[in-house]
Structure formats: structure tokens, C-alpha cells
């Protein structure tokens, strides 16, 4: 019996079986490598800021696919571009991998208009901003001082629950005493958003806003530009009518801003005694 295991025929069959098993295992691994593209990876390109057409062109060339996972509204972003991606840029992936992207909405979402009529200006502004709306004010003579008289968008009165676009500019007509005078705040070195907030707190509005000499190169630069000139300037002896306009001039060059720390730290809001009768001297 043992002679059989040492026979030439058995050894040939055993060698053939071992060879078959080795070849089979090699073939299986080769198939798996081929199927999974083992060792062949693609660097994911950066898609941030690209349009869908640009994404499709780039990913097709790279033999990758994409799916829009979400579309969100971002007021500061261009419309219809990629905001986020997964996998991230420069990650290594296999051919035909799906890249999941989040894009910015082209059309702002609609929201229901809240009602702020008869509210104080401060409360009305806080409520509208919590809804993702922008606010501008104008002052009209009324016995109800600093109270919202009406709310408008694009020259039309809007009522409670009217459908409007998020980020719309709401114009509030606010009551004022026609003879009331206010001090102009010091606005140099403030961004437009900061200046608007300070003017609103003083019952004043931005008039002309100039960026001609700004030297801003991007939208972000423009948002960060600061006031280097205002007209009229702050003066304790020169109050102006509540609701008046203050012109602002912006720059991205800090060397143009003649900043006065003493003026900036002066928080005086009440009028000098000789102007309390509404007749500045």
C-alpha cells in the first residue's frame, strides 16, 4: 500500500493537484485585484467653488462619479456652486467612486413674513434678523416714537405670513418726533455691518456708501472694508434730525483711516444743553 504513495503515477498526480491549487488561488487573487483595481487609485480633485457642469467635466475625465447630497442656501456664496464634498480633495479612491457634494441653492428659500408692526425698533430688528432677513429703516413723523409703523419689501407693504425670499431687505417705517435731534456716532474703522448697527441705534440711516476708492479685490474684501470717512462727522455741538442720512466711504487700506481713539471711546448719547430745544447753537 505504501508503495503506491511512492509510485511515479501518484507523485505526478500530486504535483498536478498542487499546481492546480496554486494556479487556482493565483487566478482568484488576480481576479480580485482586477475587480477592485488593486494598487490603482485616483486622487480626488478639489471641487469647491465649481459649477455642476465643471464638476461633471472634471470627474468624467478622472473616471469618477458624483451625487448631489444636499443643496443649501448660503447668502455669502455664489449660487449653484459646490460648497462641500466627500471624500475630500486629495483623498485616494478607486475608479468609479461616487463623490458626494453639497451645492449652494440658486434661488433663496421662501419663508413666511413675521409681523413686527407696533413693535419697538430694537425688538423688530432682532426678530427679522432671526428669520434671516435684512433690515433698513426710515423715520416718519408719528406720536409713537421708535415704534414700527409699517413694513415693506421692494416698495410694497408685506403682511403677516406673506411668502418672501429669505435674505430679503425689509424697510421699516419707524415713528419719530419731527423736532427730535440726535448725535451722530463715530463710525471710522467700522465695517458696513457694524456702522449700520450703530446708526440704527442712534435712529439714523446710511445714505451714500462709496467703495470707489476701496481697492477691494474680492467679495470678502468688500465685506471687511472699513469706514475711512463719514459725512457728517460726529460732533457734540452739531446734532442732526432723527432719521437723517450719514454718508460712508470705505477702504481696504488701513493706512487711509485716520482713527481717533478718543472719539471712538466717547459714548455720549445725550445732546448738549444748548441743543435740547432742537435749535443747535
C-alpha positions in Angstrom: 0.0 0.0 0.0 2.7 2.4 1.0 4.5 1.7 -2.3 1.6 3.4 -4.0 2.4 6.7 -2.4 5.9 6.5 -3.7 4.8 5.5 -7.2 5.6 7.7 -10.1 1.9 7.9 -11.1 0.9 9.2 -7.6 3.7 11.7 -7.5 2.7 13.1 -10.9 -1.0 13.3 -9.8 0.0 15.0 -6.5 2.2 17.5 -8.3 -0.6 18.2 -10.8 -3.1 18.7 -8.0 -0.7 21.1 -6.1 -0.1 23.0 -9.3 -3.8 23.2 -10.0 -4.5 24.6 -6.5 -1.7 27.1 -6.7 -2.9 28.3 -10.2 -6.5 28.4 -8.9 -5.5 30.5 -5.9 -3.4 32.8 -8.1 -6.3 33.2 -10.5 -8.7 34.1 -7.7 -6.4 36.7 -6.3 -5.7 38.0 -9.8 -9.5 38.3 -10.4 -10.0 40.1 -7.1 -7.1 42.5 -7.9 -8.6 43.2 -11.3 -12.1 43.6 -10.0 -11.1 46.0 -7.2 -8.4 47.7 -9.2 -5.9 46.8 -6.5 -3.0 49.3 -6.4 -4.8 51.7 -8.8 -6.1 54.8 -7.0 -7.2 58.2 -8.1 -6.6 61.5 -6.3 -9.9 63.2 -5.7 -9.8 66.7 -7.2 -11.0 69.8 -5.3 -14.5 70.7 -6.4 -15.2 73.6 -4.0 -16.4 76.7 -5.9 -17.1 74.8 -9.2 -20.4 74.7 -11.0 -22.1 71.3 -11.7 -21.1 71.5 -15.4 -17.4 71.9 -14.3 -17.7 69.1 -11.8 -19.2 66.7 -14.4 -16.4 67.5 -16.8 -13.6 67.0 -14.3 -14.9 63.9 -12.7 -15.7 62.2 -16.1 -12.1 62.8 -17.1 -11.0 61.2 -13.8 -13.4 58.3 -14.2 -15.3 59.3 -11.1 -19.0 59.9 -10.5 -20.9 62.4 -8.3 -24.2 62.7 -6.5 -25.7 65.9 -5.1 -26.2 65.0 -1.5 -27.8 68.3 -0.4 -28.4 71.9 -1.6 -28.3 74.7 0.9 -28.8 78.4 0.8 -25.7 80.5 1.7 -26.1 84.2 1.3 -22.3 84.7 1.1 -21.7 82.0 -1.5 -22.1 82.2 -5.3 -25.2 80.5 -6.5 -25.1 76.9 -7.9 -21.5 76.0 -6.8 -20.0 73.2 -4.7 -19.7 74.1 -1.0 -18.6 70.7 0.4 -17.5 67.3 -0.9 -17.0 63.8 0.5 -14.4 62.3 0.0 -12.3 65.4 0.5 -9.9 66.8 -2.1 -6.6 64.7 -2.5 -8.1 61.6 -0.9 -7.2 58.4 -2.8 -10.2 56.4 -4.2 -10.9 53.7 -6.7 -12.2 54.2 -10.3 -15.9 54.9 -10.5 -16.1 56.0 -6.9 -19.0 58.3 -6.2 -18.2 61.8 -4.8 -21.0 63.3 -2.7 -21.3 67.0 -3.0 -23.3 69.8 -1.3 -24.2 72.8 -3.5 -25.5 76.3 -2.9 -29.1 77.0 -3.9 -29.6 79.3 -6.9 -33.0 80.5 -5.6 -33.3 81.6 -1.9 -35.9 79.5 0.0 -39.3 81.1 0.8 -40.3 81.9 4.3 -43.4 83.4 6.0 -43.2 87.1 6.8 -43.4 87.8 10.5 -45.3 90.8 11.7 -43.3 93.5 13.5 -45.7 96.4 13.2 -46.3 98.1 16.6 -43.0 96.6 18.0 -40.1 98.7 19.2 -37.4 99.1 16.6 -34.9 97.1 18.6 -37.3 94.1 19.1 -38.4 94.3 15.4 -34.8 94.2 14.1 -33.9 91.3 16.4 -37.0 89.3 15.2 -36.5 90.0 11.5 -32.8 89.1 11.6 -33.6 85.8 13.4 -35.7 85.0 10.3 -32.7 85.6 8.0 -33.9 88.9 6.8 -32.0 92.2 6.3 -33.4 95.4 7.8 -33.3 99.1 6.8 -35.1 101.9 8.5 -36.7 105.2 7.6 -38.2 107.6 10.1 -41.6 109.3 9.7 -43.4 111.8 12.0 -45.5 109.9 14.5 -46.7 110.1 18.1 -45.3 106.6 18.5 -41.5 107.3 18.7 -39.2 104.4 17.8 -42.1 102.1 17.1 -42.5 100.3 13.7 -45.4 101.9 11.7 -45.2 99.7 8.6 -43.1 97.0 7.0 -42.3 96.9 3.2 -40.3 94.9 0.7 -39.5 96.5 -2.7 -41.9 99.3 -2.1 -44.9 97.1 -1.2 -46.4 96.6 2.2 -46.0 93.0 3.4 -48.3 91.4 5.9 -48.1 88.5 8.3 -47.4 85.1 6.6 -46.9 86.6 3.1 -44.3 84.4 1.3 -41.0 86.2 0.8 -37.5 85.2 0.0 -35.0 84.6 2.8 -32.4 87.4 3.0 -34.9 89.9 1.6 -34.4 93.6 2.6 -37.2 94.8 4.8 -37.8 98.5 5.0 -39.3 99.5 8.4 -41.0 102.9 8.7 -40.3 104.0 12.3 -42.1 106.8 14.2 -40.1 109.8 15.3 -40.7 113.2 16.9 -40.3 115.6 14.0 -38.3 118.0 16.1 -36.1 115.4 17.9 -32.3 115.8 17.4 -29.7 113.1 17.8 -25.9 112.9 18.0 -24.0 111.3 15.1 -22.0 108.3 16.2 -18.3 107.9 15.4 -18.1 105.4 12.6 -14.4 105.4 11.4 -12.7 101.9 11.3 -16.1 100.1 11.3 -17.3 97.6 8.7 -20.6 98.4 7.0 -22.5 95.9 9.2 -21.1 97.5 12.3 -21.8 101.0 11.1 -25.4 100.1 10.2 -25.9 98.7 13.6 -24.5 101.8 15.3 -26.5 104.2 13.1 -29.7 102.2 13.7 -29.1 102.5 17.4 -28.8 106.3 17.0 -32.1 106.4 14.9 -30.1 107.3 11.8 -29.6 105.6 8.4 -26.8 105.0 5.9 -27.1 107.4 3.0 -24.5 107.1 0.2 -22.0 104.3 0.6 -18.8 104.6 -1.5 -16.4 101.8 -2.4 -14.8 103.6 -5.4 -11.5 104.1 -3.6 -11.8 100.8 -1.6 -9.2 98.8 -3.7 -11.1 95.7 -2.6 -10.3 92.6 -4.8 -12.9 90.2 -3.6 -16.3 90.0 -2.1 -14.7 89.1 1.2 -12.5 92.2 1.0 -15.7 94.3 0.4 -17.4 92.8 3.5 -14.3 93.6 5.6 -13.7 97.1 4.2 -13.8 99.8 6.9 -15.1 103.3 7.0 -12.3 105.9 6.5 -14.6 108.9 6.1 -18.1 109.8 7.2 -20.3 112.8 6.4 -21.4 114.4 8.5 -18.7 113.7 11.2 -19.6 113.2 14.9 -19.8 116.4 16.8 -21.3 117.1 20.2 -22.2 120.6 19.0 -23.8 119.5 15.8 -26.8 117.1 16.3 -29.0 116.2 13.3 -32.6 115.3 12.9 -33.6 111.8 13.8 -33.8 109.6 10.7 -31.2 111.7 8.8 -28.7 110.0 6.4 -25.0 109.6 7.0 -22.7 109.0 4.0 -20.0 106.4 4.4 -16.7 105.9 2.5 -15.0 102.5 2.7 -11.4 101.3 2.2 -9.4 98.1 2.5 -6.2 100.2 3.1 -5.9 100.7 6.8 -3.3 103.5 6.3 -6.1 105.7 4.9 -8.1 105.5 8.2 -7.3 108.5 10.5 -8.7 106.7 13.6 -9.2 108.8 16.7 -9.4 106.5 19.8 -10.7 109.3 22.0 -13.7 109.9 19.6 -14.3 106.1 19.3 -14.4 105.7 23.1 -16.8 108.6 23.6 -20.1 107.0 24.3 -22.0 110.3 24.9 -25.5 110.0 23.5 -27.4 112.8 25.1 -27.4 116.3 23.5 -25.6 119.3 24.9 -27.9 121.6 26.9 -27.9 124.3 24.3 -29.4 121.9 21.7 -32.2 120.3 23.8 -34.7 122.8 22.3 -33.9 121.4 18.9 -32.1 124.6 17.8 -28.3 123.8 17.8 -26.1 126.8 18.5 
